[in-house]
Amino acid sequence: MRRWLTLAAGLCLVLTIAVPVSAADTVTIRPFSMDEATAHVGDTVVLSAGWGACTKGLDVAFTRAARVEWSIKGVPFPTKPVWTKPVPETSDAFAACLNGLSTIWWVSGQYPTTFAVAGTYTVSVVMSIPHPLPDGGDWDGDGKADKFGGPFVGDLTLTVTE
């Protein structure tokens, strides 16, 4: 009986040490579509930069060629994004796709990090590809697929609190 009580007490101690008192949140920041965001010290902050195209194949071509460069307070922050699988979104706003469909396939290059010190940070991203790539749309109305190469630049202010 004493052995079981010792084992149970030891297990309770391990569980107490292993389980955090308060779990950190996950905050996704998107400098191309947000101006500001707030997180707490220790939160997981997911740096996210996305691309939309009229087909999944064009998204895959983009992710293979894309260069994504992040900086925090002007200091380069080396990362290698993990790209999501292409996800479709249908909307009449995407009627410029030359394939005649109103579906845009979105991918997002994501990189999780944390901030250990409270403060205000300028988070910047520059996304480019070494050669122009079509997204499958005719956004300028000339009947030809538009090509993009960037660079695309996005900035936001991240406030990290205790």
VENURJO-V303696 format. One record per residue. N is the residue number from 1. SS is DSSP state (~ for helix, > for strand, _ for the rest). Layout:
{{N:SS} {N:SS}}
This chain:
{{1:_} {2:~} {3:~} {4:~} {5:~} {6:~} {7:~} {8:~} {9:~} {10:~} {11:~} {12:~} {13:~} {14:~} {15:~} {16:~} {17:~} {18:~} {19:_} {20:_} {21:_} {22:_} {23:_} {24:_} {25:_} {26:>} {27:>} {28:>} {29:>} {30:_} {31:_} {32:_} {33:_} {34:_} {35:_} {36:>} {37:>} {38:>} {39:>} {40:>} {41:_} {42:_} {43:_} {44:>} {45:>} {46:>} {47:>} {48:>} {49:>} {50:>} {51:>} {52:>} {53:>} {54:_} {55:_} {56:~} {57:~} {58:~} {59:~} {60:~} {61:~} {62:~} {63:~} {64:~} {65:~} {66:>} {67:>} {68:>} {69:>} {70:>} {71:>} {72:>} {73:_} {74:_} {75:>} {76:>} {77:>} {78:_} {79:_} {80:_} {81:_} {82:>} {83:>} {84:_} {85:_} {86:_} {87:>} {88:>} {89:>} {90:>} {91:_} {92:~} {93:~} {94:~} {95:_} {96:_} {97:>} {98:_} {99:_} {100:_} {101:_} {102:_} {103:>} {104:>} {105:>} {106:>} {107:>} {108:>} {109:>} {110:>} {111:>} {112:>} {113:>} {114:>} {115:_} {116:_} {117:_} {118:_} {119:>} {120:>} {121:>} {122:>} {123:>} {124:>} {125:>} {126:>} {127:>} {128:>} {129:>} {130:_} {131:_} {132:_} {133:>} {134:>} {135:_} {136:_} {137:>} {138:_} {139:_} {140:_} {141:_} {142:_} {143:_} {144:_} {145:_} {146:_} {147:>} {148:>} {149:_} {150:_} {151:_} {152:>} {153:>} {154:>} {155:>} {156:>} {157:>} {158:>} {159:>} {160:>} {161:>} {162:_}}
